[in-house]
Amino acid sequence: MTVAMVTTAVEQTPTIDEPVYVASAEVYLKEHSLRYNPEHPPLGKLIIASGLVFTDAHLDSGFVGSQSALGRSVLYESGNDPERLMLWARLPVIALTLLFGLVVLAFARDLTGPAGGLVAIALYAFSPDVIANGSLATLDVPAAGFLLTSVWLLWRARQRPYLCLPLAGVALGAAVATKMSMLAVVPVLMLLAVLSFWYARRKPGLDTRERLRILARGAAVAVGMALVAVAVVWATYLVVDPRLRWTQPENVPDIRGMRGRVAAWLPFPEAYRDGMRIQFGFEYDVWQGFLFGRLYEGSLWYYLPAALLVKTPLGMLALWLAGAIAVLSLRRLRPAAPYVLVPAGLLLAVSMNGARDLGVRYAIFVPMFAAVAAAGVTLLRRRWVYGVTAALVCFVAVSSLRTFPYYLPYSNEAFGGPSKTHLRLHDSNVDWGQDLGRLAHRLHRDHPGERAWLVYKGAGVPAYYGINAANPLKAPLGEVHGLLVVSNSSAAKADGRLAALLDTSTPLDDVGHSITLYRRR
């Protein structure tokens, strides 16, 4: 997993979201300002910043513009080396992803023993989605990993509540301080805290008054855990700016109704609450989605389950299902069901109702929790189970290794593998702008001196990588001849001029399964 993630981090150019996070992290370091990227809390970007401190990157202190323009300025217009900058930004997320693998191992071992722990860590380590997103300077894997850590500590609190519940609060605060979407499961984790405290303190023969007293103390401890989480959120903002200077940006929408009241009532810094309003504003926008070759407006409630079906190894899907059945049916594992299945299930249900069908990264917590659940198959007392489980894990490993080093566009064998993913999904599922450097190498090697036309969807700057290509959408159709290069996400949403160009072009080759080269006569 380490080799896969580091290789991916070295070879991939910046994806669409990364420059914003990297540039915001630089502003945190150099100017101690919260003004950029307020729609996400600071912790994930502080993690990224822990790598950037070794780069001594230059930041234009007089820059004025959007956060996307700031990202372009930091990477390509300020004299910095974007490849070195991106590698150092990605390394802390890689290290954190590996540490979360140890949490998966420990959680599964606590539930099932060493054999289950090995199954869980194998599924985690070979997960194409975890490798793909864990090797990027983004927020999805850190937030999901902190959540998993909090749930594992809640499980351990059944034995040592006064040690583990405060630590669970720290991990929960870290999750909420990384992505605001984690707020949806806070009530569930508080109920799990009460459940763990009750289990730790219950004794045979308790009367009603003693039971109520234990429940009351458990509720108090759960509130204390939530307060610890709130303190962690405040601490992340204070680390960036001890004076908490904040001026509300112009793009903060006026959110009414229940969402507006939630944003107003939360005991977090004003910057956090304004960030929530921006996120809620995104939910009112109309986004384009692409699923199984169909381009549509808005969102589909079944998008994430369908995308997970495409992008998860078949052996992994089988072990997830078998593990979930084992957790629900086996007496030894049934107490773990509220911990392993409920938080991930609730968060998936919330994510399915979101407005943005942009990738399985919005459900990256599923491979983490499901890997723990899959460990339950080792407790099924059937001789053949061990052989089948080992075979399925090997199938997962082979499928994952075959896609190396192209993990973002992975899809399983039932859907044609990575080369066919763009026919069924788009955006961060397949083409997030990550292959601009590979494209430059391919053009230099196979098409030296040939005129190229480029439609690129990403945050990179083609000219920096030596790609001198014209935009075919700004030229008459009759003038576009020769090599046409199109990002697969752009091709999935093609209409008008681009659709006409593609209809009259012949595919030649692809780069990283995310960019297609065409020949147009």
BAMARNU-513664 format. One record per atom (N, C-alpha, C): x, z, y. Coordinates in steps of 0.1 Angstrom, whole numbers, plus 5000, padded with zeros to 4 digits. Each point is the difference from the previous one (the first is absolute). Layout:
<kebas>
XZY
...
</kebas>
This chain:
<kebas>
500850004988
499250005012
500950005012
501050085000
501050005011
500649865003
500549944989
500649875001
498949905006
498850004995
499049915004
499750025015
499850125004
499650035014
501249975010
501250034996
501149985009
500349855001
499949934989
500149855000
499049945009
498750044998
499049955009
500250035014
500450125003
500350045014
501149915007
501049974992
501149925005
499649855002
499249954991
499749855000
498849975009
499150095003
498849965007
500250025015
499549905008
499950015014
498850085004
500050045013
498950105004
498649954997
499250084994
498649974998
499250025014
498849975000
499250005012
500050145007
499850104993
499850145006
501350075003
501149964993
501250085001
500650005014
500249895007
500650015013
499350105009
498750015000
499350095008
500550154997
500050034987
500450134996
501550035003
500849904998
501450025003
500350025015
499349925008
500250015015
499450135005
498850044995
499450135004
501050114996
500649994988
500950114996
501250005010
500549895004
501150005010
499650065013
498749975005
499550075012
500050154998
499550044988
500050154997
501450055002
501049934994
501450065001
500649995014
499849895007
500749985012
499350065013
498649994999
499250045012
499150114998
499850054987
499150114997
498649975006
499649884998
498749965005
499049964989
498850045001
498949974990
499249875004
500449935010
499149905005
499849884991
500949974991
499949884991
499450044987
499149924994
499450014987
499350144998
499250035010
499250134999
499050004989
499649884995
499050004989
500550064987
501350024999
500650074988
500750135005
499950114994
500750125003
501549984999
500850095005
501549985001
500850014987
499550084990
500950044989
500749894993
499249904996
500549884993
501149935008
499849995013
501049945008
501250095003
499850134999
501250095001
500849994987
499449984989
500749974987
500849885001
499449895006
500849885002
501150025010
499850085010
501050035010
501250084994
499850074989
501150074994
501049914995
499749874997
500949904996
500649935012
499249985011
500449935011
501150075008
500150134999
501050085007
501449954997
500249944988
501349954996
500449865005
499049945008
500349865004
500449995015
499750115008
500449995014
499449885006
498749974997
499449885005
499750015015
500149895007
499749995014
498549985003
499550085009
498649995004
499949975015
499349905004
499949965014
499050105007
500650095008
499350115006
498949955010
500249885005
499149955010
499049904994
499950004987
499049914993
498650045004
499249895003
498550025002
499349894992
499150044992
499349914992
499350064988
499449924991
499350054989
500950064989
499550074991
500950054989
500549894991
499349904998
500549884993
501249945007
499849985013
501149955008
501250095000
499850135000
501150104999
500749984987
499349994989
500749984987
500849885000
499649895006
500849885001
501250025009
499850075011
501150035009
501150084993
499650114993
501050084993
500849934990
499349924992
500649934988
500849885004
499549925010
500549875002
500549975014
499750085010
500349975014
500950105007
500550104993
500850115006
501450014995
500449904993
501450004995
500250084987
498950044994
500150074987
500149914988
500550054989
500049924987
498750044993
499049914999
498750034994
500150034985
500949944993
500250034986
500550144998
501050045007
500550134999
499050105004
499349985011
499050095005
498950024990
499549894994
498950014990
500550074988
501249984995
500450074988
500150155002
500550045012
500150155002
498650065003
499149925005
498650055002
499350014987
500349924990
499450004987
500550104990
501350035002
500650094990
499450144999
499650075011
499350134999
498749994992
499249895002
498849984993
500349984985
501049924997
500449994986
500450134994
500850085007
500350144994
498850084998
499049995009
498850084999
499249954989
499949874998
499349954988
500550054987
501350004999
500750054988
499650154998
500050085010
499750144999
498550024996
499249915005
498650014995
499949974985
500949924995
500049974986
500350134992
500850095005
500250134994
498850095000
499249985011
498750075000
499049954990
500049874998
499249944989
500450064987
501350004998
500650054987
499650154998
500250085010
499750144999
498550034998
499249935007
498550024999
499649964986
500449894995
499649954987
500550104989
501250045002
500650094990
499350145000
499550055012
499350125000
498749984992
499449895001
498749974994
500149984985
501049924996
500049954986
501350034992
501150045007
501250024993
501049885003
501250014994
501149905003
499649864996
499349974989
499749874997
499149935010
499050085005
499149955011
500749985012
501050095003
500849985012
500849875000
500549964989
500849884998
499149885002
498850004994
499049895002
499749985015
499750115007
499650005014
501249945009
501250054997
501149965009
500349854997
499849964987
500349864997
499049915008
498750035000
499049925007
500250005015
500450125005
500450005014
501249925004
501050014992
501349935003
499949854998
499149954992
499849864998
498949945008
499350085008
498849955007
500549905011
499649874999
500449915010
499550035014
498850065001
499550045013
500850115006
500350104993
500850115005
501449955004
500649924991
501349955004
500049915012
499049925001
499849915012
499950085013
499150095000
499750075012
501050125003
500550054989
501050115001
501349955005
500349875001
501249955005
499949945014
498950035007
499749965013
500050125010
500349985012
499950105010
498650015006
499150044991
498650015003
499550144996
498750025002
499450144999
499250024987
499749904993
499050024989
500550094989
501249974995
500650084989
500350145004
500650025012
500250145004
498750085000
499049955006
498750075002
499450034986
500049904991
499450034987
500950094992
501350005001
500850094993
499950145004
499950025013
499750145006
498750064994
499049915000
498750044994
500150044986
500749924992
500250034986
500850144998
501050025009
500750124999
499150125003
499249995010
499050115003
499150034989
499549904993
499150024989
500850064988
501249964998
500850064989
500250155003
500350035012
500250145004
498850094999
498849935003
498750074997
499850034986
500449914991
499950024986
500950124996
501250005005
500950114996
499650135007
499250005010
499550125006
499050084991
499649944989
499250074990
500850114994
501349995001
500950104994
500650095011
500449935011
500750085011
499449965013
498850055003
499349955012
500650035013
500650125002
500650035013
501349935003
500649944990
501249925003
499649855002
499149964991
499749855000
499049965010
499050085003
499049955010
500649985014
500950085005
500649975013
500849874999
500749984989
500849884998
499149884999
498850014994
499049904999
499549965014
499950105009
499649985014
501049925007
501350034998
501149925006
499949854996
499949984987
499949864995
498849935005
498850075000
498849945006
500249975014
500650095008
500349975014
500949885002
501049984991
500949895000
499249874998
499050004990
499249884997
499249975013
499350095005
499249985012
500849965012
501250055001
500949965011
500749874998
499749934989
500649874997
498949895002
498850034994
498949905002
498750085001
499249965010
498850075003
498949984989
500249904991
499049984990
500050114990
501150084999
500150114991
499050125004
499550005012
499150105004
498750004991
499749894994
498749994992
500050104989
501250034994
500150094988
500350145003
500150045013
500350145004
498950094994
498749985002
499050094994
500250014985
500349904993
500150014986
501250094996
501149985007
501250084997
499750155004
499250035010
499750135003
499150074988
499149924995
499250044988
500950034988
501049914998
500950024989
500950125003
500350045012
500750125003
499250124995
498750005004
499150114995
500050014985
499849884994
500050004985
501350054994
501149975005
501350054995
500150155002
499650055012
500150145002
499150074991
498849954997
499050064991
500650014986
500649894996
500650004986
501150104999
500850015011
501250095000
499650155000
498850035006
499650145001
498950054991
499449904993
498850044992
500550094988
499150094996
500350084988
498750024992
500150034988
498850024992
499250125004
498749995000
499150125003
499850035015
500349905009
499850025014
498550015003
499650095009
498650005004
499949915012
498749985005
499749915010
500750025013
500150135004
500750045012
501549965000
500650024989
501549974998
500249855000
499049934994
500149855001
499949955014
499050055007
499849965014
501350035008
500650124997
501250035008
501149904998
500249974987
501049904997
499849865007
498749964999
499649875006
500350015016
499650115006
500250025014
501549995004
500850074992
501549995002
500549864998
499549944989
500449864998
499649915012
498850025005
499649925012
501050035012
500350125002
500950045010
501449934998
500550014988
501349934997
499949855002
498949944997
499849865002
500049965015
499450095008
500049985014
501550015005
500750104995
501450025003
500849884997
499749944988
500849884997
499749885010
498749995004
499749905010
500750035013
500150125004
500750045012
501449965000
500650024988
501449964998
500249855002
499049924994
500049865002
499949965015
499150075007
499949975014
501350035008
500650114996
501350035006
501149904998
500049944988
500949904997
499849875009
498749975002
499749885008
500550035015
499750125005
500550035013
501550005001
500650054990
501550005000
500649865000
499449904994
500549875000
500049945014
498950035007
499949955014
501050075009
500150134998
501050085008
501449954998
500349964987
501449954998
500349885008
499049915001
500249885008
500150045015
499050075005
500050045014
499650155002
500950095002
499750145001
499050035011
499949915010
499150025011
498649944998
499949924989
498749934997
499549925012
500849935006
499649915011
499149894994
498949985005
499149904995
499049945010
500049875001
499149935009
499249914991
498750015001
499149924991
500249855003
500349924989
500249865002
498749935004
500149885005
498849935004
499249954988
500749984988
499349954989
499350104991
499850125005
499350114993
498549975002
499249974990
498649975002
499250135001
498849995006
499150115001
499150004987
500350094991
499450014987
498850105001
498849954997
498850095000
499750044986
498950085000
499550054987
500950104993
499850014987
500750104992
501549985000
500549875000
501449985000
500650055014
499349985010
500550045013
500050165001
499050064994
500050155000
501250054991
500249944989
501150044991
501449995008
500249895007
501249985007
500150105011
498950055006
500150095011
500250144995
499550034988
500050144995
501350044993
500749904994
501250044992
501050085008
500650104994
500950095007
501449945001
500249875004
501249945000
500449965015
501249965002
500449955014
499149895005
499949985012
499249905006
500549864996
501349984998
500549874996
499549974986
499950104991
499449984987
498649955000
499250075009
498649975001
499749865006
500949975010
499949865005
500449904990
500950034991
500449914989
498949984991
499250114997
498849994991
499049905007
499850015013
499149925006
500449854999
501349975001
500549874998
499749954986
500250084990
499749974986
498649974998
499150095006
498649974999
499649875006
500749975011
499749875007
500349884991
501150014992
500349904991
498949984990
499350114996
499049994990
498749925005
499949995014
498949935006
500449855002
501249974998
500449865001
499649924988
499949875001
499749914988
501349944996
500550034988
501249944994
499749894990
501049924998
499849904989
500650054987
499349974989
500550034987
500249884992
500750024989
500249894990
500150054986
499149964992
500050054986
499549894990
500849984990
499849904990
499649865006
500849965010
499949875007
498949995010
499350115003
498950005009
500450075013
499949935011
500350055013
498750055006
500050125005
498750065005
500250095013
499050025007
500050095012
499550144995
500750105006
499650144997
500750054988
499450084992
500650074988
499050004989
500650014988
499350014987
500250134994
499050074996
500250144995
500850004987
500049894992
500750004988
501449935001
500549985013
501349935002
501150084993
500150135004
501250074995
500050014984
498950044994
500049994985
500449874994
499549895006
500449874996
501449975002
500650035012
501449985002
500950084991
499650134998
500750084990
500049944986
498949944996
499949934987
501049894999
500249935011
500949885000
501550055001
500350105007
501350045003
500650114992
499350054990
500550104991
500349954987
501250034994
500349954987
498950044990
499749914990
498950024991
500250124991
501250034996
500350124992
499750135008
500349995013
499850115009
498550035002
499249895001
498550025001
499550064988
500549964988
499550064988
500350154999
501250045004
500450144999
499350085010
499849945012
499250075010
498650044995
499349904994
498750024995
500050114989
500949984990
500150094989
500350145005
500950015010
500450135005
498850075007
499249925008
498950065006
498950054990
499849934990
499150044989
500550134994
501350004997
500650124994
499850135009
500349985013
499850115010
498650055000
499049914998
498650045001
499550064987
500649964989
499550034986
500750114993
501350025003
500850104992
499850145007
499750104992
499850135006
501250055008
501249984994
501250045007
500249945014
499649875001
500249935013
498850015009
498950034996
498850005008
500150085013
500750115000
500250085013
500849925010
500849904995
500849935010
499249885006
498849974995
499349885005
499750015015
499650125006
499850015014
501249975008
501250034995
501249985007
500649864999
499949944988
500649874998
499149895003
498750014998
499149895001
499250005013
499650125005
499150015011
500649965013
501250055004
500649965013
500249855001
500649944989
500349865000
498749925000
499050044993
498749944999
499350005013
500050115007
499350015013
500749915010
501450015001
500749925009
499849854998
499949964987
499849864997
498649965005
499050094998
498649975005
500049985015
500750095007
500149995014
500749875004
501149964994
500749885003
499249884997
499250004990
499249894996
498949975011
499750105008
499049985011
500749965013
501349985000
500749965012
499849865004
500449965012
499749875006
501149904997
501150054995
501249914998
500349984986
499849874995
500449974986
501349935001
501150085002
501349945002
501050034990
499750084990
501050024989
499850134992
500650004989
499950124991
500850125006
500849985010
500750115006
499150105006
498849965003
499050105004
499550094989
500449974988
499650084988
501350034992
501150015006
501350024993
500050144993
499150095004
499950134993
499549984986
499349894997
499449994986
501149994990
501149925001
501050004990
500750134998
500050085010
500750134999
499150104992
498850025004
499150094993
499749954986
499849874999
499649954987
501250014990
501250005005
501250024991
499950144994
499650105008
499950134995
498950014990
498849945003
498950004991
500449934986
500849895001
500349934988
500850084990
500750115005
500750094991
499150064990
498750015003
499150064991
499949934986
500449884999
499949934987
500950064990
501050075004
500950064990
499450124993
498950055005
499350114994
498949964990
499849874999
499049954991
500750014986
499550084991
500650034987
499749894990
500649885003
499949894990
501449944999
500449984988
501449954997
500249875007
499049915000
500249875006
500150005015
499550105006
500050015015
501449995005
501050074994
501350005005
500649865000
499849934989
500549864999
499449915010
498750015002
499349915009
500550045015
500150125003
500450055013
501449945003
500950024990
501449955002
500049845002
499149934993
500049865001
499449965014
499050075005
499449975013
501050035011
500850114999
501050035010
501149895000
500449954988
500949895000
499549875006
498749984998
499349885006
500150015015
499750125005
500150025014
501449985006
501050054993
501449985004
500349865000
499749924990
500349865000
499349925011
498850035002
499249945011
500650035014
500450125002
500650045012
501449945002
500850004990
501449945001
499949855002
499049934995
499949865001
499849965015
499450085007
499749975014
501150035010
501050074995
501250035008
500649885006
500450005013
499850105010
498849985009
499049924995
498849975009
498850094996
500050125005
499050094996
498850005009
500149965013
498749995008
499049904994
500549884996
499049914995
499650024985
500450114994
499750024985
498549984997
499749944989
498750014994
500349994985
499150064992
500250014985
499849864993
500350004988
500049884992
498649944999
498950085000
498749954999
499649915012
500750025011
499749935012
501149905004
500949974990
500949905002
501450045005
500250135003
501350055004
500249985015
501250045005
500350005015
499849865006
500349894993
499949875006
498549965003
499150074995
498649975002
499250105008
500750105005
499350105007
499349955013
500749915007
499549945012
498749934999
499649964987
498849934998
498850105000
500350134999
498950104998
500150115011
501150025006
500150115010
500949955011
500050085012
500949965011
500650125006
500649985012
500550105008
501150094992
499950135001
501150084994
500050004985
499049944994
499949994986
501049894995
500449915009
500949894995
500949955011
499649995012
500849945011
499850095012
501050085003
500050095012
501249965009
500549884999
501149955009
501350044994
500150044988
501350064994
501049904996
499749875000
500949914994
500649905010
500150035013
500649915010
501449984997
500850104997
501449994997
500249914988
499250024989
500149914988
499749865003
499049985009
499749865004
501249945007
500650075009
501249955007
501049954990
500350084990
501049974990
499649874993
498749994996
499549894992
500149875009
499650015012
500149885009
501549955001
500850105002
501549965002
500549954987
499650054989
500649954987
499449874996
498649995000
499449884994
499649895010
499850045013
499649905010
500850015013
501349994998
500950015012
499749885010
499950035012
499849905011
498649945000
499150034991
498749945000
499150065009
499249935008
499150055009
498950084993
499650125004
499050084994
498950045010
498850014994
498950055008
499650134993
499750105009
499950144994
498750065006
499250064990
498950095004
500350134993
500550105007
500550124995
499150125004
499650084991
499250125003
500950124997
500550065011
500950114998
500550055013
500950105000
500650065012
501449955002
500649934991
501349955002
500149895010
501249985005
500349895010
500749894992
499449884997
500749904992
501349965006
500149985013
501249955006
501250094997
499850134999
501150094998
500649974986
499249964991
500649974986
500449864999
500149925011
500549875000
498949894996
498850045001
498949914996
499549935013
500349875002
499649925011
498949924996
498850055002
498849934995
499049995011
499249895001
498949995010
498750054994
499150025009
498750054996
499149874998
499549984988
499249884997
498650015006
499650125004
498650015006
500049975014
501249975006
500049965014
500549865002
500049924989
500449865001
498849924994
499949875004
499049914994
500349994985
498949994993
500149994985
500949884996
500049895007
500849894997
501550025001
500450105008
501450025002
500650104990
499150074992
500550104991
500449934986
501349974999
500549944987
501250084995
500249994987
501250074995
499750134993
500850105003
499850134994
499150095007
498950044993
499050095006
500150134993
500350115007
500250134994
498950105005
499250064991
498850085004
500050134992
499950115008
499750134993
498849994992
500050064989
498849994991
498850085006
500250105008
498950075006
499349915011
500849915006
499549915010
499249894992
500649964989
499349894992
498750054995
499950134996
498850054994
498950005011
500350015012
499050005011
500049875008
500649904994
500149875008
498649945002
499949955013
498849925003
500549905011
499149915004
500349915010
501349924998
500950005009
501349925000
500850044988
500250134997
500950044989
499449964987
498750014998
499349954988
500249854998
499949935011
500349854999
501449974996
500950085006
501449974996
500350034985
499450114996
500350044986
499349904990
498849955004
499349914991
500849864999
500849975009
500849885000
501550024997
500350114994
501450034997
500150044985
501249984994
500350034986
500950124999
499650104992
500850124998
501349964993
501150055005
501449984995
500550124992
499950125007
500750114995
499450135007
500450114995
499650125007
501250105002
499950095010
501150095003
499450144998
500550074990
499550144997
498650014997
499349894996
498650004997
499150045012
500649995012
499350035012
499949895011
500949914998
500149885010
500149884991
499249895004
500049884992
500649895009
500849914993
500649895007
499249874995
499649925010
499249884997
500849885005
499749884995
500549875005
498849935006
500149965012
499049925007
500549865004
499449904994
500549865003
499649955014
</kebas>
